[in-house]
Amino acid sequence: MDNFNENENELESIRQSILEIKKNTNSPEKITKSVSFSLTDELKEHIEFTVKQEIENNIEGLILKTIKKQNILKTVIEDIISNYTNNKEVLEKFMQEILQKQIRQIIQVGLEEYICKDD
């Protein structure tokens, strides 16, 4: 029976607290709204902070990846140049291929301009 009385006393205490809150505010919705707004503000700040951190981390990662790729590319180019310069015949053949490609491009552009001019 004592447990029952204790539970009843707790319930009555809770009811009194709720009535007190209702007296001090116009409606219970205000309490809910104020709590949800404060939670929303905290969540908003947390989300903004988290997003900012993620962006900063991603930018740092992208910069590091770019630098790494540039270093790899630089190494590959240096290797190619050193391989071609070590073998004179291969270098000459490579240069001829480049010249032939450039000559073909020049001729193609010239022909396209000439054909377009006639139109």
Backbone bond lengths (Angstrom), bond angles and torsions (degrees), N, CA, C in turn:
res aa  C-N    CA-C-N  psi(-1)  N-CA   C-N-CA  omega(-1)  CA-C   N-CA-C  phi
1 M - - - 1.442 - - 1.513 111.60 -
2 D 1.324 115.17 -32.43 1.461 118.80 178.97 1.517 111.27 -63.57
3 N 1.362 116.38 -39.80 1.466 120.28 178.05 1.516 110.89 -59.65
4 F 1.325 115.44 -42.06 1.454 120.26 179.88 1.525 110.49 -61.78
5 N 1.317 117.40 -44.65 1.457 121.68 178.66 1.524 112.33 -63.96
6 E 1.331 114.54 -39.80 1.473 118.54 177.86 1.518 110.86 -63.53
7 N 1.336 116.69 -43.70 1.466 121.00 178.42 1.520 111.11 -63.02
8 E 1.318 115.41 -42.32 1.464 119.84 177.60 1.530 110.66 -62.17
9 N 1.301 116.64 -42.34 1.467 120.77 178.54 1.537 110.80 -62.47
10 E 1.335 116.57 -41.87 1.475 120.25 178.73 1.518 110.59 -63.88
11 L 1.340 115.85 -44.21 1.468 120.34 178.58 1.529 110.70 -61.26
12 E 1.305 115.94 -43.18 1.471 119.51 179.54 1.535 110.49 -64.17
13 S 1.310 115.93 -39.46 1.460 120.20 177.89 1.533 110.53 -62.53
14 I 1.319 116.21 -42.25 1.471 120.50 178.05 1.518 110.24 -64.50
15 R 1.340 116.85 -43.70 1.470 120.59 178.54 1.533 110.80 -59.21
16 Q 1.321 115.78 -43.68 1.463 120.22 179.40 1.538 110.85 -62.54
17 S 1.311 116.25 -40.86 1.470 120.19 178.90 1.513 110.73 -62.99
18 I 1.326 115.76 -42.35 1.470 120.08 179.12 1.529 109.95 -64.54
19 L 1.319 116.72 -43.72 1.469 119.86 178.45 1.529 111.12 -62.09
20 E 1.305 116.16 -40.02 1.467 120.73 178.17 1.540 110.76 -61.74
21 I 1.326 114.67 -43.58 1.481 119.25 178.80 1.515 109.91 -63.86
22 K 1.336 116.83 -42.89 1.467 120.29 179.48 1.527 111.18 -62.29
23 K 1.314 116.86 -38.16 1.467 119.80 178.36 1.523 111.02 -64.37
24 N 1.331 116.66 -38.79 1.461 120.98 -175.74 1.531 113.51 -80.29
25 T 1.297 116.85 -12.26 1.465 119.94 177.60 1.506 109.17 -128.40
26 N 1.311 115.28 159.31 1.463 118.61 -179.63 1.526 111.99 -71.28
27 S 1.330 115.77 -36.57 1.464 118.42 -179.00 1.523 110.19 -153.26
28 P 1.308 117.49 156.21 1.469 120.51 178.09 1.530 112.23 -64.46
29 E 1.347 116.52 -24.91 1.460 119.46 179.16 1.531 111.32 -59.88
30 K 1.327 116.10 -34.72 1.466 119.67 179.70 1.523 111.01 -60.37
31 I 1.314 115.02 -41.20 1.470 119.15 179.73 1.526 108.81 -62.66
32 T 1.329 115.56 -48.43 1.467 120.37 -179.42 1.519 110.50 -60.20
33 K 1.334 116.44 -45.05 1.462 119.64 -178.77 1.524 111.23 -63.50
34 S 1.333 116.64 -44.64 1.464 118.25 -178.40 1.520 111.07 -64.43
35 V 1.325 116.88 -38.96 1.466 119.87 177.62 1.523 109.96 -65.52
36 S 1.332 117.09 -44.93 1.463 119.71 -177.85 1.521 111.06 -66.99
37 F 1.337 117.54 -35.86 1.469 118.89 177.82 1.521 111.19 -66.18
38 S 1.326 116.12 -42.58 1.459 117.35 -179.94 1.523 110.18 -66.12
39 L 1.312 118.17 -38.48 1.459 120.67 176.09 1.526 110.26 -65.13
40 T 1.328 115.38 -40.94 1.455 119.46 -179.77 1.524 110.42 -62.52
41 D 1.325 117.46 -42.39 1.460 120.69 178.59 1.527 111.19 -62.42
42 E 1.344 115.70 -43.78 1.466 119.23 178.72 1.523 110.70 -63.88
43 L 1.341 115.44 -44.33 1.464 119.25 178.64 1.520 110.90 -63.31
44 K 1.334 115.34 -41.23 1.460 119.92 179.89 1.532 110.37 -60.41
45 E 1.327 116.99 -46.23 1.462 121.04 178.37 1.526 110.83 -61.94
46 H 1.325 115.76 -42.61 1.471 120.04 179.78 1.532 110.63 -63.75
47 I 1.325 116.29 -44.60 1.463 120.47 -179.94 1.524 110.20 -64.25
48 E 1.336 117.44 -45.51 1.468 120.53 178.66 1.529 111.01 -58.85
49 F 1.317 116.30 -44.03 1.462 120.53 179.41 1.530 110.60 -62.78
50 T 1.336 115.47 -46.44 1.460 120.31 -179.00 1.525 111.15 -62.17
51 V 1.319 116.62 -45.12 1.465 120.90 179.95 1.522 110.19 -63.14
52 K 1.327 116.37 -43.63 1.468 120.63 178.93 1.534 110.40 -59.60
53 Q 1.336 115.98 -44.91 1.465 120.19 179.03 1.525 110.86 -61.49
54 E 1.337 116.63 -44.30 1.464 120.99 -179.55 1.530 110.80 -62.16
55 I 1.325 116.17 -43.13 1.470 119.99 179.30 1.520 109.96 -62.89
56 E 1.331 116.68 -46.54 1.466 119.97 179.56 1.533 110.94 -60.52
57 N 1.335 116.36 -43.59 1.461 120.20 179.33 1.522 111.16 -64.27
58 N 1.355 116.66 -41.48 1.461 120.21 179.57 1.520 111.39 -65.89
59 I 1.332 116.81 -40.48 1.467 120.14 179.10 1.520 109.85 -64.00
60 E 1.334 116.50 -44.98 1.467 119.59 177.78 1.516 110.58 -59.42
61 G 1.337 116.58 -43.37 1.461 121.21 179.12 1.515 111.70 -62.64
62 L 1.339 116.18 -42.69 1.468 119.98 179.22 1.520 111.63 -64.42
63 I 1.324 115.94 -40.85 1.466 119.86 178.97 1.528 110.12 -63.17
64 L 1.336 115.94 -45.04 1.463 119.59 179.19 1.530 111.44 -63.28
65 K 1.342 117.21 -41.56 1.461 120.83 177.96 1.525 110.53 -62.95
66 T 1.333 116.98 -42.34 1.461 121.07 -179.84 1.521 110.67 -62.76
67 I 1.329 115.95 -45.47 1.470 120.24 178.76 1.525 109.82 -61.32
68 K 1.314 116.12 -43.22 1.459 120.62 -179.82 1.531 110.55 -62.02
69 K 1.349 116.52 -44.97 1.467 120.44 178.58 1.523 111.02 -63.49
70 Q 1.336 117.03 -39.34 1.463 120.04 178.34 1.526 110.56 -63.57
71 N 1.320 116.38 -41.05 1.463 120.17 178.62 1.527 111.07 -64.80
72 I 1.341 116.49 -41.18 1.462 120.31 177.85 1.522 109.78 -63.49
73 L 1.333 116.52 -45.41 1.463 121.15 179.46 1.525 110.76 -61.32
74 K 1.314 116.46 -43.00 1.462 121.21 178.08 1.526 110.38 -59.78
75 T 1.327 116.38 -44.21 1.460 121.25 179.31 1.530 110.71 -62.65
76 V 1.342 116.74 -43.80 1.464 120.78 179.90 1.526 110.41 -62.47
77 I 1.316 116.89 -44.50 1.470 120.90 179.40 1.527 110.30 -63.00
78 E 1.321 116.01 -44.00 1.468 119.05 178.23 1.531 110.99 -61.17
79 D 1.329 116.79 -40.62 1.471 120.51 177.59 1.521 111.30 -62.67
80 I 1.332 115.71 -45.17 1.468 119.54 179.65 1.522 110.26 -60.77
81 I 1.326 115.96 -47.87 1.474 119.85 -179.58 1.520 110.64 -61.23
82 S 1.324 116.93 -44.88 1.472 118.69 -178.80 1.525 110.70 -65.80
83 N 1.343 118.00 -37.43 1.466 120.37 177.67 1.519 111.50 -64.90
84 Y 1.333 117.19 -41.73 1.453 120.02 -178.74 1.528 111.94 -73.15
85 T 1.303 116.97 -36.70 1.468 118.75 -178.30 1.524 111.52 -75.41
86 N 1.327 117.01 -23.39 1.463 119.23 177.54 1.525 112.10 -73.81
87 N 1.307 116.90 -26.62 1.461 121.15 -179.30 1.524 108.37 -118.29
88 K 1.322 116.46 105.02 1.463 122.07 -173.30 1.527 111.54 -62.56
89 E 1.323 117.64 -39.87 1.463 120.51 -178.92 1.532 110.75 -64.80
90 V 1.333 115.96 -43.13 1.465 120.12 179.49 1.525 109.89 -64.88
91 L 1.321 116.72 -40.40 1.466 121.51 178.45 1.520 110.76 -62.22
92 E 1.327 117.15 -45.39 1.470 120.60 -179.93 1.533 110.65 -62.89
93 K 1.338 116.09 -43.05 1.470 120.20 178.66 1.533 110.44 -62.04
94 F 1.315 116.30 -42.96 1.464 122.14 178.65 1.528 110.47 -60.90
95 M 1.325 116.16 -44.34 1.471 120.81 179.98 1.526 110.32 -65.17
96 Q 1.346 117.34 -39.14 1.466 120.49 178.43 1.533 110.64 -63.26
97 E 1.340 116.01 -42.31 1.461 119.60 178.56 1.522 111.19 -61.41
98 I 1.320 115.66 -42.37 1.477 119.64 178.80 1.523 109.93 -63.19
99 L 1.334 117.21 -45.63 1.461 120.94 179.37 1.525 111.35 -61.71
100 Q 1.333 116.95 -43.02 1.457 120.07 179.22 1.528 111.07 -61.37
101 K 1.319 116.91 -42.77 1.466 120.69 178.43 1.524 110.66 -62.72
102 Q 1.342 116.30 -42.53 1.464 120.12 179.86 1.523 110.67 -65.52
103 I 1.338 116.45 -41.02 1.471 119.97 179.32 1.533 109.62 -63.57
104 R 1.338 116.61 -43.93 1.473 119.99 178.06 1.531 110.98 -59.67
105 Q 1.337 116.92 -42.41 1.465 120.22 179.56 1.524 110.73 -63.84
106 I 1.324 116.82 -42.67 1.474 120.83 -179.78 1.522 109.81 -62.41
107 I 1.338 116.54 -44.87 1.468 120.49 179.70 1.525 110.14 -63.82
108 Q 1.336 117.14 -44.13 1.458 121.05 -179.22 1.526 111.21 -61.78
109 V 1.329 116.69 -45.48 1.477 120.75 179.21 1.517 109.65 -63.12
110 G 1.350 116.74 -43.15 1.466 120.76 178.93 1.517 111.55 -60.79
111 L 1.328 116.69 -43.87 1.460 120.52 178.67 1.524 111.44 -64.60
112 E 1.328 116.47 -43.51 1.464 119.81 179.06 1.523 111.19 -61.53
113 E 1.329 117.07 -41.57 1.466 120.48 178.90 1.530 110.22 -66.93
114 Y 1.318 116.63 -39.36 1.469 121.47 -179.62 1.527 109.95 -65.99
115 I 1.353 116.44 -44.13 1.465 120.92 -179.89 1.524 110.08 -66.26
116 C 1.325 117.15 -41.08 1.472 121.32 179.61 1.525 110.69 -66.55
117 K 1.320 117.43 -32.33 1.466 122.07 -179.39 1.525 110.90 -64.79
118 D 1.340 116.27 -38.26 1.457 120.79 -178.37 1.512 112.17 -69.54
119 D 1.348 116.73 -26.43 1.471 119.79 -178.68 1.508 108.25 -70.16
